[in-house]
């Protein structure tokens, strides 16, 4: 079994998972982006998909990468808490 390294993106697949978690969090209302924080031509608004339905990594800027870390870390923290609670 391969151990997941928390703060390190091992692969494109894991990075795409983080971006998809970000999109899901925004759609579900768990993460709200205040108006005026991002311009329509930057961040996640600039993100595009390739013809093969994968995220085009050239369209992801640093603000989107940073934002994508939050939902992924929240899920990881939730998972760790559940692991601790089940051991009690």
SULPE-V153254 format. One record per helix or strand of 2 or more residues. SS is the DSSP state (2 for helix, 1 for strand). FROM is the first residue (numbers start at 1). LEN is the number of residues. If there is no record, write none. Layout:
BEGIN
ss=SS from=FROM len=LEN
ss=SS from=FROM len=LEN
END
This chain:
BEGIN
ss=2 from=12 len=16
ss=2 from=43 len=4
ss=2 from=57 len=3
ss=2 from=62 len=26
END
